[in-house]
């Protein structure tokens, strides 16, 4: 069985996508709430399976993996050749897909299955607001768990840069241009759901190491892109370190309104540490030590 993981920026985007692709392959819809995980399998427009799994512990990402895996094992024994895995709203591809790929390795429970191109569906009409304004996920009904303090900009940046395929729906030219600039050059961007063919979704396997390299602050690149509607990219680089006290005093100046950024730095007092900062949603969303680029 070939499994295509899909994330979406809103419930409406996910619903529109699953309706459009309902005749292509079975779709496993996954949702999480405070009580557990719900999984529903649709074949065409008919719901053929429904399962509810209580959450084992407070780590939602781990619970997501643990809840889905037994059902995927079960479905793998059927004659389903391809499956679209629609992740919960607020679940990030980079937090779930590498683990799914690991489960398909020779010693994993999903051996024999293949995780194909990771897809993110986003709304170009909301992209500028989501990226440049401080919009908590809880305010737009997309929080994955209680006390989820992430913002829409953080999710949009990570999802667009990690995904192998980005589908940007909507007509806003600034939002479309922004998504085009966030998208790495070695990934695919489409503007209509009818462009998501079976060949595009299921022909290529997903490479989590390559996807993480696209998003890691030590290897991310300023790809550039169209600038007709006012979106621009500035690539700042220097071999010199940051002065730690000066960085602390002026960190807020690295996060002005209307800017999204990701990068790395070093300070003389920590010569072997790769520092990282990330700017989105009108503020500094992360500053600290970069994680290692290892298979999750």
N, C-alpha and C positions, 0 to 999 in steps of 0.2 A: 504494500500500500504506500502511495506517495501522499505526503501530508503537506499542505500549503498553509502556513500560519498567517493570520491576518489580524491587524489591529486597526482601530478607527478612532478618530478624534472626538466622536460624539455618538450617542445612540442612533440619531437619525442617519448619520453616515453609514453606520454598520447595517442598519435595517435596509437602507437603499441598496447597499452592495449585495447583501445576501438575497434579496428579492431578485436582483438583476442576474445573479449567478445560480439561481435555484435549479435551473434545468441542466447545468453543466455537470454537477457532481453533488454527492451528499455533503451536507454542511453540519458541523458540530458546533452549536452555539453554547458558549460557556459564560456564566454569570456568577458573581460573588456578592453575598450580603453578609450581615453580621452573624447569621446563623449557619452558613455553609455555602456550598457550591452547587449550582444547578447546571445540568448538562442536558441539552435537547438535540436530538439528531433529526434532521429534516432530509427527506428524499423527495426532490421536487418541492411541492408546497405541502406535503404531508409529514406530520411529525410521527416518526416511527419508533422513537425511544425517548424516554425521559428518566433522568436519574438525579437523585439528590444525595450529596455527600457532606456530612458534617465536617467542619474544619478541625484538623487535629491540634493546631496550635495557632499562635498569633501571627506567625510569619505567613503572610498571604501568598507570597511568591512560591514558597515551598509547598503550601497547601494546594496551590493551583497545579503544580507539577504532580503531586501525589494523588490528587483527585482525578486528573485527566489520564495518567498513565495506565491504570487498570482498564479503563474503558477503551483506550486505544489498543491495548493488547487484545481485548475481546473483539473489537472491530477488525483487527488484523487477521483474525481467523476466518472472517467472512470473505465474500468475493468482491469487496469494495476496492476498486483499483486506485481511486483518488479521493481525497477528503480535504475539504476546506475547514480549517480550524479557526473559528471566529473567537478571538480572545475577549475577555471582559473589557469594557471601557475603563481606561485608566491603567491597564496592564501594559507594560512596555515590552516590545519585542526583545530588547537586549537582556531583559531579566528572565525570559522564559525560553526563547528559541535555542540558545546555546545548550541549555540543559536537555531540551528535547533531542537535539542532535547527539549528545552524549549517550542518551538512552538507546540510540539505534546502533551503537558500536557493537562489535562482536560479543562482548560480555554484558550487554544491556538487555533489558526486558523487551525492547522494541526492535531487536535485531531483525534485519530483513526489510525493514521499512526505511523510507527516505524522506527527510525533511527538505522540501523544495523552497523556492524563492520566497522570502519574507515580504509581505505586502503591508503597506500602510495607506489607509484612506483618510484624506484630510479635506477640510473645507477652506478653499482659497478665500471665500468671502469673509471668513473670520480670522485668517492667518495673521494679518497685521495686528489686530487687537490681541490675539492670543500671545503673540511673541513680544510685543512692545509694551503692553499694559499688565499691571499686576492683577491677574485673574486667578484666584485659587480654584482648584478643581472642584472643591465642595460647592462653590457658588454656581457652577454650571452643571451640577449633577453628575460629575465624572470621577469623584473621589473613590478610590478602590477600597478604603477601609476607614474606620474611625480615626480621627486625628491625622488624616492624610493632608500634609501641609504643602504638597507640591503645587506648582502653578502650571497653567496651560503652556507657557513658553518653554518650560523645561521638557514637557512631554513632546511638544511639537519638534523642538530641535533634535532631541534624541531619536525620535521615531523616524523623521525624514532622513537623517544621516545614517541610521543603521539599516533601514529597509533596502532590499534589493530592487523593489518596485514601489514607486509612489504614485498614487492616483489622486490628483488635485482637482476636486470638483468645485464648480463655482465660476463666477465671471469677473471677480475683482482683479484688476490688472496688477495692482501693487502686491496683493497676496500671492498671486500666481508667480510673479517675478521673485518674491521673497523665497517661496518654496523652491523655485528653480535654482536659486543661489545656495540654498542650504543643501540641496541634493548633490552628492558626490558625482563626479563625471562618469564613473564606471557603473552607475546604476541607471534604471529606466524610470522616466516620468511620463505618465499618460494623463489625459484630461477627460476621458469618457469611460464609463464602466464597460461599454461594449468593446473596448480595446483590451480588456482583461480576458484573453482567450485561454483555452486549456493549454495550449502550447507554451504561452508565456508563464502561466502559473505553475505548471508541473514539469516542464522539460529539464530545468536546471536544478541541481542540488544547492542547498544553502551552505555557505562557508562562514561559520561564526568568527573565525580568526580574522578573515578579511573584513567582515562587517565591524568588528570591534576596533580594528585598526583605523577604519574610517572615522570612528567616533572618539577615539582616545586622544586626549589633549596633546600627547607627545608626537602623534603622527597625523593628526588632522591637518588639512590643507585649506588654504583660501582658494577655492575653486574658481571664483568669479562667476560670470553669467550675464544675462541681459540687464541693462540699466536704463531702459527707455522710460520707466515710470518712477524713477527716483531711488531705486535700491542700489546700493554700492557696497563694495568690499575693500577694506584696507588691511593689508598684510604687514604687521609690525614684527620685526625680528632684530635681535642683537645677541652677541655672544657675551655681553656683560651681565653681571648679576644684578638683582634688585637689592637695594639697601633695605634690610628688614624693617627698621623703624619708619623709614620713609614710605615703604609699601603700606604699612599699617595705617599711617596718617592719611594717605591719599588713595586708599583702595576704592573709596566711594566715587572717585573721579573716573575710574575705569568702568563705571556702570551708569552712564547717563541714559535718559529716556531715548527711545528710538534706536537702541543699539542691541544687537545680540553678538556674543563673542565667546570663543573658546580658545584657550592657549595654555602654555606651560612656562615656567620660569624657574630660576634657582637663586638661592641666597648664599652668601659666603659662609655663613655659619652652618649650613647644611649642604655641603658640596655634592653629596651623593644622592640627595633627595630631589625628585622631580615634583615641583610645585605646580598646581593647576588653578586656573580660575575659569569660571563660566558665568556669563551674563545673559539674562533673558528676563522677560516679564517686568521690564523697567527697574531691574535691580540685580545685585550680585547674588546668584543662586548657589555658588560654590567657590570657596577658596581654601586650599589645603594641599594635602599630599595626593598625588596621582596614584591610582591603583595599578598593580602590575598587569601587563598585557599577557594574561595566561588564559588558556581555555577554561571556561567556567565549569 
